C-alpha cells in the first residue's frame, strides 16, 4: 500500500505542469458557463457559406453545433424490433381452430341436437282432503291434472315435493316426501290416476292420497314394473334441427415492387403486413362468432346474397344476472350452480368475460368452498382456474366484450 502511494506522488511531481494546465482550463470553463446565464452560443460559431452551407469557426465541432447547422446529418439510434400493440387474444376463434374443421358442401349448414325429457310438472288443481265420511275408497286412487301431463306414463313413480309421506302405520307423518304410482292415464284429457306408496290411513282404509295443493311440484322418477310385465309405455327421442350460415371472412394486402425494394429504417416486409391484416381479420371474426346475427342479405351492387353467421351469445340456453355492487363469493357460487346444473353436460366449462367481470372475480377472497387454482394452458390459451363443488371454470379475459360495451358480461 505504501509503495503505491509513493508511485502516485512521483507521478504527480513529474506531471506537475500538465496538472496545472488542466486545472486552469477547468476554471475557464466554469467562468464561461457562469457568464453565459444559460443562453446558447451556437449561432456565434456558425458562418453561412456562399451557397447556403454552414461553417463552424472559432470552436470545436460538437453534436449540438452539428444538429443546429444540419438537423438530418446525425442519425438517431433505431431499435430494429417493432412493438406490436394489440388487444388480448381471440379465444373463441382460437378454440374453433383447435376443434378442427369440417368440410361443408353448402353455405347453409343444418345440425341437430337432442335433449332430455322433462322431469317436473305442477299440479293444476287441489285434490280433495281424505275424510272418513262417504266412500273412502275414492281416496286410494286420485286423478291429477298437471301442467305437463305428457311427461307421465303408466307405471311411473312420482315424488310430490313438499307433501309429507306417512309411516307404515298410516298415521305417523315422516320427513320423507309423498311418493305416487301412476296406474292409469286418460286418453281424452291426459289426466293421470295415481296411488300412494306411503299414504295416510283413513278409518280402516290404508294408503289414501293426502291433499295435494295447487302448484305443488311433481318430480317424475323411475318406472316400477311387475314381475310378469313384458311391455312398458314406449319412449323415443327425436333430434331437433337448427340452422346457421357460413360467413366468408377475407382480407387483402397489396404492395408495389418499389415499396418492396425500398430501404427501410426497420425490417417491415410483406410478411409483417400479412400478419397485421390477419390479426385484424381475426378480431373481426371473434366479434362475429360472439355477437353475429344469422341473416341472408341481398347486395344490390354485387347482385349477390351475403350470408352472416349467427353468434354463440344469442344461442346460450341460460342467463345469470348479478348486481355489480354486491358481487361476492355467494354470487360466484350461484353462478357456478347455474352453469353446472340442469343439462349442463360437463364438469368443466370455459368462462370468457370482459374486463369488468374478470376484475370482480379477481378482487374476491376465495375460501375452501370456491378456490382459485393455478393457471392452466389448454388449446394454446393460458386460463385461470376457478374450482367449486359444482365444477371447474376456465376463466379468460376477452377485450372484445369491452369493445362492444359489454365489459361486465361473459
PyMOL commands that set and color helices and strands:
alter all, ss='L'
color gray80, all
select helices_A, chain A and resi 2-14+16-36+43-45+63-69+91-98+136-139+149-151+257-261+270-291+312-315+324-326+329-340+355-363+399-403
alter helices_A, ss='H'
color red, helices_A
select strands_A, chain A and resi 46-48+54-56+108-113+120-122+142-144+156-166+173-185+192-196+200-202+205-208+217-223+240-245+295-299+304-308+348-353+371-378+381-387+392-397
alter strands_A, ss='S'
color yellow, strands_A
deselect
rebuild
show_as cartoon
